[in-house]
Amino acid sequence: MSRNDLKGKVVLIAGGGKNLGGLLARDFAKKGASKLAIHYNSESSRSEAEETLAAVEAEGADGFLFQGDLTRISNITRFFDETITRFGGIDIAINTVGKVLKKPFTETTEAEYDSMADINSKVAYFFIGEAGKKLNENGKICTIVTSLLAAYTGLYATYAGQKAPVEHYTRAASKEFGTRSISVTAVAPGPMDTPFFYGQESADAVAYHKSASALGGLTDIKDIAPLVEFLVTDGWWITGQTIFANGGYTTR
């Protein structure tokens, strides 16, 4: 069996209950991963997480749900440890967790800034660190960031600004974990056509975002999932990189 074959692999997904994370969980089960650890944040998303788990199990994979606020770092540790206890190890760790805030500097409160920093930067840092400690040899780590990292725009300072450090976390971790053949990547989608996007945007802003990509329209999670799946399997030789996948919404 190739070390990049999904057959028999254990996959851990933060934010794996719905949207992109839920699609990834389903895809990995369909493609041969035998065990899935699926995180969701709160009771409000439990039903969607349960639907994802049922779909995973219908594909013949073993899975379990883990509920927790990952801004409490002890919950990240517990998520990894419980997965290892249940499944014996972890091969692939993916973090899709994020939060958007669209506000001017002059209206952003300290509490909002702290929350954005915790969810978008702190969680990513300690998730990557925990994965580096606990993944099996030849493991794969991938974090979802945002194409706004390459945008020249206002109003998203706390979102893009707190995702920006993840690029360096990815580079640094790839250096530190490379001796164990662990690859570390980040994927930067454009605005994705999920409820995660619409909560912050007016109808006019939605129309603009749809028109801004060269290929037209918002990013479909079905166009992002195959890229993540490639990076954590056959694309493992790509490491330390942030890959922009946005239909030409932004570029560098």
Beta strands, then each sheet from edge to edge (+ up, - down):
strand 1: 10-14
strand 2: 35-40
strand 3: 62-67
strand 4: 92-95
strand 5: 140-144
strand 6: 183-189
strand 7: 241-245
sheet 1: 3+ 2+ 1+ 4+ 5+ 6+ 7+
end
